[in-house]
């Protein structure tokens, strides 16, 4: 299932495991983040999705089930009314790399993406929905306050965090753990987090099919990571703070 899988295998996986999955779930590397689109199927009332992620995961190209395009699978769920993605620092949010973004969902008001723009030219920093370190909390506070009484599903990919707080299979973002703790508390002030997940901690890649392995190796950045003991120490320290913030 890592990175991508045929629809047949995805549905087989969901049929086998869906009844065992709790409302809040902690699972593997961000290579599996597209499985969040399956966890969303369990929600039985209208809800909004908030994703904290260093990548928009909005690519409309094949494969249908893959970590780079799972937001499109989420948009197919009838109870899901809106998606807000916060903290993208990846190049995919900017021209020309955003040419394969889901423009229809954005035009229809079903999808909003808030990328970091601190290191971008002035015209990018002024783009609607772009965020800066100095103003992102004000934007998020207005977002949360404007949706009083809403039900939220929150998904956190740990690659949205700076490198001191998370070691992952992907590039790191700019959030601190304190940022996410604050944001989750803001969402809970006037709304309800009814379900959610955390993924993204590093795990050694292992693949079942050569095409899957080729695509994954081509897409992944080349990272210089410390040893497994250090990786686990950093990630567990962060999870010990984020898990209670998400689930309580």
SVG drawing of the C-alpha trace seen along z (x, -y; Angstrom):
<svg xmlns="http://www.w3.org/2000/svg" viewBox="-25 -43 48 51">
<polyline fill="none" stroke="black" stroke-width="0.4" points="0.0,0.0 3.0,-2.3 2.9,-5.6 0.3,-4.3 -1.9,-1.3 -4.4,-0.1 -8.1,-0.8 -8.7,2.9 -6.2,3.3 -7.3,0.1 -10.9,1.3 -9.8,4.7 -7.8,3.1 -10.7,0.9 -13.1,3.8 -10.7,5.8 -9.7,3.1 -12.4,0.4 -14.3,1.9 -11.2,2.0 -10.3,-1.7 -11.0,-4.0 -12.3,-7.6 -8.7,-8.8 -5.8,-6.9 -2.0,-7.1 -0.4,-5.4 2.7,-5.3 4.9,-7.3 3.4,-10.2 3.7,-7.7 0.5,-6.3 -1.3,-9.6 -3.7,-8.9 -5.4,-6.3 -6.9,-9.3 -9.4,-9.4 -10.6,-6.0 -10.8,-7.0 -13.0,-9.9 -15.6,-7.5 -16.5,-6.6 -17.8,-10.0 -21.6,-9.9 -22.5,-13.6 -21.6,-16.8 -18.0,-17.9 -15.0,-19.9 -11.5,-18.6 -8.5,-20.5 -5.1,-19.2 -1.8,-20.3 0.7,-19.2 3.8,-20.4 2.3,-19.2 -1.1,-20.1 -1.7,-16.5 -4.1,-17.9 -2.5,-16.5 -5.2,-15.5 -3.0,-13.2 -2.9,-9.4 -2.5,-7.2 -6.0,-7.6 -4.8,-6.4 -1.5,-8.0 -0.2,-10.2 0.2,-13.1 -3.5,-13.3 -5.6,-12.0 -7.4,-15.3 -9.3,-14.5 -10.5,-11.3 -11.6,-13.1 -13.7,-15.6 -15.7,-12.6 -17.2,-12.0 -20.8,-13.3 -20.6,-14.4 -17.4,-16.4 -18.3,-20.0 -15.0,-21.8 -11.2,-21.2 -8.6,-23.7 -4.9,-22.8 -2.5,-24.7 1.2,-25.1 2.3,-23.9 5.9,-24.9 6.4,-22.6 7.1,-24.0 3.9,-22.4 1.9,-25.4 3.6,-27.8 3.7,-28.2 4.5,-26.3 4.4,-23.3 0.8,-24.0 -0.5,-23.4 -1.9,-20.1 -3.8,-21.4 -7.5,-20.8 -8.6,-24.2 -12.3,-23.2 -12.4,-22.5 -10.8,-25.9 -13.2,-27.8 -16.2,-26.0 -15.1,-27.0 -14.6,-23.4 -10.8,-23.7 -8.6,-26.3 -4.8,-26.0 -2.7,-28.2 1.0,-27.9 3.9,-29.6 5.2,-32.6 7.9,-34.1 10.6,-33.2 8.6,-34.0 8.6,-37.2 6.3,-40.1 3.5,-39.2 3.4,-35.6 3.3,-36.9 0.3,-39.0 -1.5,-36.1 -4.9,-35.3 -4.7,-32.5 -0.9,-32.7 0.5,-32.9 3.5,-34.3 5.0,-33.5 3.9,-36.9 0.2,-36.6 -0.8,-33.0 -2.3,-32.7 -4.5,-35.7 -5.7,-34.1 -6.3,-30.7 -8.2,-32.3 -10.6,-34.0 -11.0,-30.8 -11.9,-28.8 -14.1,-31.6 -16.1,-31.8 -17.3,-28.2 -18.9,-28.1 -20.5,-24.7 -18.8,-22.9 -17.7,-19.3 -14.0,-18.8 -11.9,-15.9 -8.2,-16.9 -5.3,-15.2 -1.7,-16.0 1.2,-14.9 4.3,-15.4 6.2,-16.7 4.4,-20.0 6.7,-20.5 10.2,-21.9 13.1,-19.4 13.8,-19.8 10.3,-18.4 9.8,-15.7 12.0,-13.4 10.0,-12.1 10.3,-10.6 9.7,-14.0 10.8,-17.6 10.0,-19.5 7.7,-22.4 7.7,-25.4 5.2,-24.7 6.4,-24.2 4.7,-21.7 3.4,-24.7 1.8,-26.1 -0.2,-22.9 -1.2,-22.7 -2.4,-26.3 -4.3,-25.6 -6.1,-22.5 -7.1,-24.4 -8.6,-27.2 -10.6,-24.7 -12.1,-23.3 -13.2,-26.7 -16.4,-26.9 -16.4,-23.6 -15.9,-19.9 -13.1,-17.7 -15.0,-14.4 -12.2,-12.4 -8.7,-12.7 -5.4,-11.1 -1.6,-11.7 0.9,-10.2 4.2,-11.1 6.9,-9.7 9.8,-8.2 9.9,-4.5 12.2,-2.6 10.7,-2.2 9.5,1.2 7.5,1.9 5.5,4.8 5.7,3.8 8.5,2.5 6.4,-0.3 5.4,-1.5 9.0,-1.5 10.1,-3.3 7.5,-6.1 8.1,-6.5 11.9,-6.7 11.5,-9.2 9.2,-11.4 10.9,-11.4 13.6,-13.9 17.0,-12.7 17.4,-13.3 20.3,-13.0 18.7,-11.5 20.3,-10.5 20.2,-7.0 17.0,-5.1 17.4,-5.8 17.5,-9.6 14.6,-9.4 12.4,-7.6 13.4,-9.9 12.5,-13.1 9.2,-11.7 8.0,-10.1 8.7,-13.3 6.5,-15.2 3.7,-12.6 3.5,-12.6 2.3,-16.2 0.3,-16.1 -1.8,-13.0 -3.4,-14.4 -4.0,-17.8 -5.8,-16.1 -7.8,-13.5 -8.9,-15.3"/>
</svg>
